[in-house]
Amino acid sequence: MPDPSQLGRLAAQDTNTVSDALDFLGLSGATFGLRPLWACPKVVGRASTIQLGPKRGSAPTVHLISPVIARVETDDRILVIAGGVEGISCWGDILANAAKVKGIRGSVIDGLSRDIEGSEGIGYPVYGRGVTMISARNRVVQVASGEPVIMAGVTVRQDDYVIADRCGTVFVPAERIEEVLDLAERIARRQDGMVEAVRAGRSVEDVMHDKQFEAIKAEKA
Protein backbone atom coordinates (compact mmCIF):
# COMPACT_ATOMS: atom_id res chain seq x y z
CA MET A 1 0.00 0.00 0.00
CA PRO A 2 1.22 3.55 -0.68
CA ASP A 3 2.63 5.41 2.32
CA PRO A 4 0.92 8.82 2.27
CA SER A 5 3.35 10.28 4.79
CA GLN A 6 6.36 9.54 2.59
CA LEU A 7 4.64 10.85 -0.52
CA GLY A 8 3.59 13.99 1.34
CA ARG A 9 7.10 14.61 2.61
CA LEU A 10 8.52 14.11 -0.88
CA ALA A 11 5.91 16.45 -2.36
CA ALA A 12 7.06 19.16 0.07
CA GLN A 13 10.50 19.13 -1.60
CA ASP A 14 11.67 20.00 -5.10
CA THR A 15 13.94 18.14 -7.51
CA ASN A 16 16.92 20.35 -6.67
CA THR A 17 16.83 19.45 -2.98
CA VAL A 18 16.21 15.75 -3.61
CA SER A 19 19.07 15.70 -6.12
CA ASP A 20 21.35 17.28 -3.50
CA ALA A 21 20.33 14.65 -0.95
CA LEU A 22 21.16 11.87 -3.41
CA ASP A 23 24.55 13.52 -4.03
CA PHE A 24 25.33 13.58 -0.31
CA LEU A 25 24.46 9.87 -0.08
CA GLY A 26 26.35 8.87 -3.22
CA LEU A 27 23.19 7.67 -4.97
CA SER A 28 22.22 8.09 -8.61
CA GLY A 29 18.69 9.23 -9.41
CA ALA A 30 18.79 12.73 -10.87
CA THR A 31 18.36 12.81 -14.64
CA PHE A 32 19.01 15.31 -17.41
CA GLY A 33 16.62 15.86 -20.30
CA LEU A 34 13.37 14.49 -18.86
CA ARG A 35 11.49 17.76 -18.63
CA PRO A 36 7.85 18.91 -18.60
CA LEU A 37 6.36 18.76 -22.09
CA TRP A 38 3.77 21.39 -21.24
CA ALA A 39 3.53 23.78 -18.26
CA CYS A 40 2.43 20.89 -16.07
CA PRO A 41 2.53 20.81 -12.27
CA LYS A 42 5.01 18.94 -10.12
CA VAL A 43 4.22 15.25 -9.80
CA VAL A 44 5.20 12.88 -7.00
CA GLY A 45 4.42 9.17 -6.85
CA ARG A 46 5.56 5.56 -7.19
CA ALA A 47 6.95 4.13 -10.41
CA SER A 48 5.07 1.71 -12.63
CA THR A 49 7.86 0.74 -15.01
CA ILE A 50 7.38 0.00 -18.71
CA GLN A 51 9.99 -1.08 -21.26
CA LEU A 52 9.44 -0.33 -24.94
CA GLY A 53 11.32 -1.50 -28.02
CA PRO A 54 11.10 -1.59 -31.83
CA LYS A 55 8.35 -3.76 -33.28
CA ARG A 56 9.46 -6.99 -34.94
CA GLY A 57 7.14 -8.58 -37.48
CA SER A 58 3.77 -7.46 -38.83
CA ALA A 59 1.26 -9.20 -36.54
CA PRO A 60 -1.18 -6.88 -34.71
CA THR A 61 -0.33 -6.23 -31.04
CA VAL A 62 -2.00 -4.68 -28.01
CA HIS A 63 -1.18 -0.98 -27.97
CA LEU A 64 1.87 -0.18 -25.87
CA ILE A 65 1.32 0.93 -22.25
CA SER A 66 -2.42 0.18 -22.33
CA PRO A 67 -2.11 -3.12 -20.36
CA VAL A 68 -0.30 -1.33 -17.52
CA ILE A 69 -2.90 1.44 -17.34
CA ALA A 70 -5.67 -1.16 -17.25
CA ARG A 71 -4.11 -2.91 -14.22
CA VAL A 72 -3.57 0.18 -12.03
CA GLU A 73 -5.52 -0.06 -8.77
CA THR A 74 -3.95 2.61 -6.52
CA ASP A 75 -3.78 6.39 -6.73
CA ASP A 76 -0.02 6.75 -6.27
CA ARG A 77 1.19 5.67 -9.70
CA ILE A 78 3.47 7.46 -12.15
CA LEU A 79 4.15 5.68 -15.45
CA VAL A 80 7.92 5.43 -16.03
CA ILE A 81 8.42 4.58 -19.70
CA ALA A 82 11.82 3.56 -21.09
CA GLY A 83 13.05 2.58 -24.53
CA GLY A 84 11.61 5.37 -26.66
CA VAL A 85 12.81 5.38 -30.27
CA GLU A 86 14.27 8.56 -31.76
CA GLY A 87 11.62 10.53 -33.63
CA ILE A 88 8.76 8.17 -32.70
CA SER A 89 6.00 8.90 -30.19
CA CYS A 90 5.32 6.58 -27.28
CA TRP A 91 2.55 8.63 -25.65
CA GLY A 92 -0.62 10.37 -26.85
CA ASP A 93 -3.95 11.85 -25.86
CA ILE A 94 -5.96 8.61 -25.80
CA LEU A 95 -3.49 7.06 -23.36
CA ALA A 96 -3.54 10.29 -21.35
CA ASN A 97 -7.31 10.16 -21.03
CA ALA A 98 -7.21 6.50 -20.00
CA ALA A 99 -4.52 7.25 -17.39
CA LYS A 100 -6.49 10.20 -16.05
CA VAL A 101 -9.56 8.01 -15.58
CA LYS A 102 -7.51 5.49 -13.58
CA GLY A 103 -6.13 8.20 -11.27
CA ILE A 104 -2.55 7.91 -12.54
CA ARG A 105 -0.54 10.98 -11.51
CA GLY A 106 1.54 11.46 -14.65
CA SER A 107 3.97 9.93 -17.12
CA VAL A 108 7.74 10.22 -17.40
CA ILE A 109 9.02 9.10 -20.80
CA ASP A 110 12.60 8.50 -21.88
CA GLY A 111 11.32 9.33 -25.34
CA LEU A 112 8.77 11.51 -27.12
CA SER A 113 5.05 12.31 -26.94
CA ARG A 114 2.53 13.28 -29.58
CA ASP A 115 -0.84 15.04 -29.14
CA ILE A 116 0.65 17.01 -26.27
CA GLU A 117 -2.24 19.49 -26.39
CA GLY A 118 -4.54 16.60 -25.55
CA SER A 119 -2.61 15.82 -22.38
CA GLU A 120 -2.46 19.50 -21.49
CA GLY A 121 -6.17 19.95 -22.14
CA ILE A 122 -7.10 17.42 -19.45
CA GLY A 123 -4.35 18.52 -17.06
CA TYR A 124 -2.39 15.27 -17.34
CA PRO A 125 1.34 15.81 -16.60
CA VAL A 126 3.81 14.44 -19.16
CA TYR A 127 7.58 14.63 -18.76
CA GLY A 128 9.94 13.48 -21.50
CA ARG A 129 12.54 14.39 -24.08
CA GLY A 130 10.31 16.18 -26.56
CA VAL A 131 7.35 16.02 -28.91
CA THR A 132 6.68 14.57 -32.34
CA MET A 133 3.68 13.76 -34.53
CA ILE A 134 4.92 10.32 -35.68
CA SER A 135 2.83 7.45 -34.32
CA ALA A 136 4.21 4.44 -32.45
CA ARG A 137 1.77 2.13 -34.22
CA ASN A 138 3.63 -0.62 -36.12
CA ARG A 139 6.91 0.93 -35.00
CA VAL A 140 7.23 0.57 -31.19
CA VAL A 141 5.79 -2.04 -28.82
CA GLN A 142 5.77 -2.76 -25.10
CA VAL A 143 8.23 -5.56 -24.29
CA ALA A 144 8.02 -5.66 -20.46
CA SER A 145 6.47 -4.03 -17.40
CA GLY A 146 7.21 -4.07 -13.68
CA GLU A 147 10.91 -4.75 -14.37
CA PRO A 148 13.92 -2.45 -13.83
CA VAL A 149 14.36 0.09 -16.63
CA ILE A 150 17.04 2.63 -17.56
CA MET A 151 15.83 6.23 -17.64
CA ALA A 152 18.41 8.73 -18.91
CA GLY A 153 21.15 6.52 -17.49
CA VAL A 154 19.41 5.90 -14.13
CA THR A 155 18.10 2.46 -13.14
CA VAL A 156 14.50 2.70 -11.93
CA ARG A 157 12.66 -0.21 -10.32
CA GLN A 158 8.97 -0.85 -9.84
CA ASP A 159 7.68 1.16 -6.84
CA ASP A 160 10.69 3.49 -6.66
CA TYR A 161 9.77 7.08 -5.82
CA VAL A 162 9.45 9.75 -8.51
CA ILE A 163 9.50 13.53 -8.27
CA ALA A 164 9.34 15.73 -11.36
CA ASP A 165 9.03 19.50 -11.69
CA ARG A 166 10.18 22.35 -13.94
CA CYS A 167 13.85 21.47 -13.33
CA GLY A 168 13.45 17.84 -14.43
CA THR A 169 12.95 14.37 -13.00
CA VAL A 170 14.52 12.53 -10.05
CA PHE A 171 14.07 8.89 -9.01
CA VAL A 172 14.65 7.64 -5.44
CA PRO A 173 15.22 3.95 -4.61
CA ALA A 174 12.28 2.76 -2.51
CA GLU A 175 14.56 1.14 0.09
CA ARG A 176 16.36 4.47 0.69
CA ILE A 177 13.37 6.82 0.76
CA GLU A 178 13.41 7.54 4.52
CA GLU A 179 17.11 8.33 4.49
CA VAL A 180 16.75 10.57 1.44
CA LEU A 181 13.73 12.39 2.89
CA ASP A 182 15.45 13.01 6.23
CA LEU A 183 18.47 14.49 4.50
CA ALA A 184 16.42 16.49 1.97
CA GLU A 185 14.49 18.10 4.82
CA ARG A 186 17.73 19.07 6.57
CA ILE A 187 19.10 20.50 3.32
CA ALA A 188 15.92 22.51 2.76
CA ARG A 189 16.09 23.96 6.28
CA ARG A 190 19.76 24.87 5.86
CA GLN A 191 19.19 26.47 2.45
CA ASP A 192 16.22 28.47 3.75
CA GLY A 193 18.50 29.79 6.48
CA MET A 194 21.17 30.66 3.92
CA VAL A 195 18.67 32.68 1.87
CA GLU A 196 17.62 34.55 5.00
CA ALA A 197 21.26 35.23 5.88
CA VAL A 198 22.01 36.67 2.44
CA ARG A 199 18.91 38.85 2.57
CA ALA A 200 20.03 40.12 5.97
CA GLY A 201 23.32 41.27 4.46
CA ARG A 202 25.69 38.45 5.36
CA SER A 203 28.49 37.82 2.85
CA VAL A 204 27.43 35.34 0.16
CA GLU A 205 31.03 34.05 0.10
CA ASP A 206 30.65 32.94 3.68
CA VAL A 207 27.07 31.75 3.37
CA MET A 208 27.82 29.54 0.34
CA HIS A 209 31.18 28.20 1.50
CA ASP A 210 31.50 24.44 1.18
CA LYS A 211 31.75 24.10 4.95
CA GLN A 212 28.17 25.32 5.28
CA PHE A 213 26.91 22.48 3.12
CA GLU A 214 29.13 19.88 4.75
CA ALA A 215 27.67 20.88 8.12
CA ILE A 216 24.34 19.44 7.01
CA LYS A 217 25.72 15.94 7.47
CA ALA A 218 26.22 16.56 11.18
CA GLU A 219 22.75 17.95 11.81
CA LYS A 220 20.01 15.97 13.51
CA ALA A 221 16.78 15.29 11.66
Salt bridges, closest charged atoms under 4 A:
ASP76 OD1 - ARG77 NE 3.15
ASP110 OD1 - ARG129 NE 2.55
ASP115 OD2 - ARG114 NE 3.74
ASP159 OD1 - ARG77 NH1 2.93
GLU178 OE1 - ARG9 NH1 3.00
GLU179 OE1 - ARG176 NE 2.69
ASP182 OD1 - ARG9 NH2 2.70
GLU185 OE2 - ARG9 NE 2.77
ASP206 OD2 - ARG202 NH2 2.70
ASP206 OD1 - LYS211 NZ 3.46
GLU214 OE1 - LYS217 NZ 3.21
GLU219 OE2 - ARG190 NH2 2.35
